[in-house]
Amino acid sequence: MFQHGSTRRTAARRAGLVAVAGLSLALVAACGGKDTGSGSSSSASSKGGGSWQVGDCGGPDPKQAPDGYRAMGCDESGATFKALEVTSAGILPGSVQCPAGTDLMIRVSVSYGSSKDKPKGSGIPTHTVCGRNLSGDHPGDAGAGGGQLVKGDCVSSTAQEVACASAGRDAFKVLDLVKEKEQCPSGTTEPMELTLSIGRPYDVICTEPV
């Protein structure tokens, strides 16, 4: 819900599941500007055990298609993304903020025992991996229309992220993301005050017309 001209809501992510060396990885692929509702789960294998580290790569696992992934060497032909940052899991939606340029988010969960006896998506969240595509396709870049909302992105009049290159006349450029509209920078003509979301680091999208 939003108040005309002020309160907007941004959209979330596409989801999938990944497992690495006994860990279940819930893939929240932020490759679009809205929540596609495609959450599903699967398991995958790792290249050698252990937890994710910055610089690790991963890619689709054909044994767990269509939404399974596995860790692999960055020089392997099947690798599609690299970990930019590894941070806390974040239980609440929107509480984890990945660095600019993040194309997809991976929630890592510890899963004990045989995966055959557990429902998909089960496990204890431990941390989040912020990944960037190895290809030239980077929906998480500012203005590209995907990923988490960052400065330089564009949003519709209802605060839905859109690609700046194809934004219509009723779209707005994001100048900053702040807690109070009084903190918006000069040039802000349309501060969009979001509805309350516990854990989100900002409550107002400072924008100007595209």
Buried (B, 14 or more C-beta within 10 A) or exposed (E): EBEEEEBBBBBBBBBBBBBBBBBBBBBBBBBBBBBEEEBBBBBBBBBEEEBBEEEBBBBBBEEBEEBBBBBBBBEEEBBBBBBBBBBEBBEEBBBBBBEBBBBBBBBBBEBEEEBEEBEBBBBEBBBBBBBBBBEEEBBBBBBBBBBBBBBBBBBBBEBBBBBBEEBEEEBBBBBBBBEEBEBBEEEBEBBBBBEEBEEBEBBBBBBBEB
